[in-house]
Amino acid sequence: MTEGNFVDYVKLYTSSGKGGKGSVHLHREKYITKGGPDGGDGGRGGHVIIRANPNMWTLFHLKFKRHFRAGHGEHGSKGRSTGADGEDVYVDVPLGTVIRDTETQEIITEITEEGQEYIIVKGGMGGRGNWHFKSSTNQTPRYAQPGVDGEELDITLELKILADVGLVGFPNAGKSTLLSVITAAKPKIADYEFTTLKPNLGIVEYRDYQTFVMADIPGIIEGAAEGKGIGHRFLRHIERNSTLLFLVPADAPDITEQYEILLDELRRYNPELLDKERLVAISKSDMLDEELKAEMKAELDKNLKVPYLFISSVAQQGLQELKDTLWTMLNTADVE
């Protein structure tokens, strides 16, 4: 998937179908000239249904189709025949999609499970035919109910990526390089800030054919929690990751300080993000000699309050240890 095809925010107009009218009909046959009422019910209008599609990773397919209208119910007919229901319309979305009412911004539902469906606007009920209204005092009712109108709703779809591990770091920390090395993902990589403008997903192959999903979230900048740049859009994708991997380059002026700044951005955006498992990976560590690495370890043991390890994506150093640690963290979290 190219970066331009990743769409994580769309607005849609949805409209359900109107119910069909009930029939006003009196039964007539060759030798029955004054039969009773036998007008059938109208069919219900079609629903607009949001449906989970586990094979989708983006809302790109909704970028150019913004209006979804379900079919109207057909009218009832003689012989108590019920009209056909209006055709339902399905809107397929990837797992991790949040649906909001565009006007009120209230969350209507979240699509997080395979096979999940949610009726976003219900079709109108079909009207009842005249045979329902027969009584001892009114043997031949000549009226039936009209169908109920459908509903309209403007909705906003936001995608929050569902991944096991979310990569968090400043621009140019080496997140895309790491993802390209330990997964089959092919993110855009270059030696300048903000190469990644959209999240990238990759499947990490672990021992015994087991896997977990890693997401490269675009680099955080100070002020992202206040929406600086497009910070809010970046941070939204971290909410659904069960474990956060903080990537800090070995040549950073102060590794602990960079980690604390990243942590503070998450705290200000959503304090619940601090409840997630955290691991710090010091990238580009192939540029360190053993003496310098020992000095850094002593400093980090004293100041850094979370587990850490040294890795190099380019030199393929520490990557198996990283996978082992992440796998243990993910499965320990599942057990708890």
Sequence and secondary structure as in RCSB ss.txt:
>XXXX:A:sequence
MTEGNFVDYVKLYTSSGKGGKGSVHLHREKYITKGGPDGGDGGRGGHVIIRANPNMWTLFHLKFKRHFRAGHGEH
GSKGRSTGADGEDVYVDVPLGTVIRDTETQEIITEITEEGQEYIIVKGGMGGRGNWHFKSSTNQTPRYAQPGVDG
EELDITLELKILADVGLVGFPNAGKSTLLSVITAAKPKIADYEFTTLKPNLGIVEYRDYQTFVMADIPGIIEGAA
EGKGIGHRFLRHIERNSTLLFLVPADAPDITEQYEILLDELRRYNPELLDKERLVAISKSDMLDEELKAEMKAEL
DKNLKVPYLFISSVAQQGLQELKDTLWTMLNTADVE
>XXXX:A:secstr
  GGG   EEEEEEE          B  BTTBSS  B          EEEEE TT   SGGGSS  EEE      
 BTTTB       EEEEE TTEEEEETTT  EEEEE STT EEEEE        GGGG  SS SS          
 EEEEEEEE    SEEEE  TTSSHHHHHHHHBS      SSTT   S EEEEEE GGG EEEEEE     TTGG
GT TTHHHHHHTTTT SEEEEEEETT S HHHHHHHHHHHHHHH GGGGGSEEEEEEE GGG  HHHHHHHHHHH
HHH  S EEE BTTTTBSHHHHHHHHHHHHHHHHH 
